[in-house]
Amino acid sequence: MAWGSTSDLAGRWIIDSGAISLMMSRKEWFINYSSFKTSIPIGLGNNSIIKAVRLGSVRILITVDGKSRLFELWDIYYVLDMGTNNLLSVTYIVQKEYTVNFRERLCKISKARSIIGITKNKKGLWVLDRDSAISDPQVAYVAKASLNVWYK
């Protein structure tokens, strides 16, 4: 496991190059959402299946060089069994015409030569800081799968 506990990730987004969708379980973060008629199965690294039950949008606050910008993310799967492990898909970011550059210890997200977000590699994960999410970062949930499983 890359992090000591999943509560270390409360209020944070993991930038995931393997995920094809944005996923989270923090219902209170959604500014709107709609329910699926049939839940969407999502396969995990340990071959188990969890289900997305809704699709919605969230606003996140990203601070770069002391300047904060508000972004809205759409098409986020609401997955009850995700715990605090919010996944920000590189595939999603690139499809929205952003550029993601990974270096040894740094990841930059940009659009039209303007840096939108910067994060450092922390214990094997690319994690946006706590102030990146609009919600109460003190609230922590227990994940039903280990972080290692989510990362796979």
BELJOLIN-V365605 format. One record per pair of residues at least 12 apart in sequence whose ideal C-beta (glycine too) atoms are under 10 Angstrom apart, sorted by the first residue. I is the first residue (numbers start at 1). J is the second residue. Records with the same first field share a line. If there is no record, write none. Layout:
BEGIN
I=J  J
END
This chain:
BEGIN
1=123  124  146  147  148  149  151
2=14  121  122  123  124  125  127  147  148  150  151
3=85  122  123  124  125  127  147  148  151
4=123  147
5=84  140  142  143  147
6=82  83  84  85  140  141  142  143  144  145  146  147  150
7=83  84  139  140  141  142  143
8=84  122  123  125  127  130  140  147
9=83  84  85  86  125  127  130  140  141  143  147  150
10=26  83  84  85  86  130  133  135  136  137  138  139  140  141
11=26  29  84  86  128  129  130  131  132  133  134  135  136  137  138  139  140
12=84  85  86  88  119  122  125  127  128  129  130  131  132  133  137
13=58  60  62  73  85  86  87  88  117  119  126  127  128  129  132  133
14=84  85  86  87  88  89  119  122  125  126  127  128  147  150  151
15=87  88  89  90  93  100  102  107  109  117  119  121  125  126  127  128
16=85  86  87  88  89  90  91  92  125  126  150  151
17=89  90  91  93  94  100  102  107  126
18=45  87  89  90  91  150  151  152
19=42  77  87  88  89  90  91  92  150  151
20=42  87  89  90  91  92  95
21=40  42  52  55  75  76  77  79  87  89  91  92
22=55  56  57  58  73  74  75  76  77  86  87  88  89  91  92  93
23=42  50  52  76  77  78  79  82  85  86  87  88  89  150
24=56  58  73  76  77  78  79  82  83  84  85  86  87  88  133
25=50  52  53  77  78  79  80  81  82  83  84  85  86  141  143  144
26=58  76  78  82  83  84  86  133  135  136  139  141
27=53  54  56  78  80
28=134  135  136  139
29=56  57  58  59  60  73  76  78  86  133  134  135  136
30=54  55  56  57  58  59  76  78
31=56  57  58  59  72  73  134
32=54  55  56  57  58  74
33=53  54  55  56  57  58  76  77  78
34=54  55  56  78
35=53  54  55  56  78
36=51  52  53  54  55  77  78
38=51  53
39=51  52  53  54  77  79  80
40=52  53  54  55  77  79
42=77  79  81  82
44=81  82  145  146  149  150  152
45=145  146  148  149  150  151  152
46=145  146  148  149  150  152
47=149  152
48=81  144  145  149
49=81
50=77  79  80  81  82  144  145  150
51=77  78  79  80  81
52=76  77  78  79  80  81  82
53=77  78  79  80
54=76  77  78  79  80
55=74  75  76  77  78
56=73  74  75  76  77  78
57=72  73  74  75  76
58=71  72  73  74  76  78  86  133  134  135
59=71  72  73  133  134  135
60=72  73  86  88  117  128  131  132  133  134  135
61=128  131  132  133  134  135
62=109  115  116  117  118  119  128  129  131  132  133
63=117  118  128  129  131  132
64=108  109  110  114  115  116  117  118
65=115  118
67=115
68=131  132
69=114  116  117
70=134
71=96  98  109  116  117  132  134
73=86  88  89  92  93  96
74=92  96
75=89  92  95  96
76=88  89  92
80=141  144
81=143  144  145
82=141  143  144  145  150
83=140  141  142  143  144  145  146  147  150
84=137  139  140  141  142  143  147  150
85=141  143  144  145  146  147  149  150  151
86=127  128  132  133  150
87=150  151
88=100  109  117  119  126  127  128  132
90=102  107  109  126
93=109  111  116  117
94=109
96=111
97=111  112
98=110  111  112  116  117
99=111  112  113  115  116
100=116  117  126
101=115  118
102=121  126
103=120  121
104=121
105=119  120  121  122  126
106=118  119  120  121  126
107=119  120  121  126  127  128
109=126  128
117=129  132
119=132
124=147  148  151
125=147  150  151
END
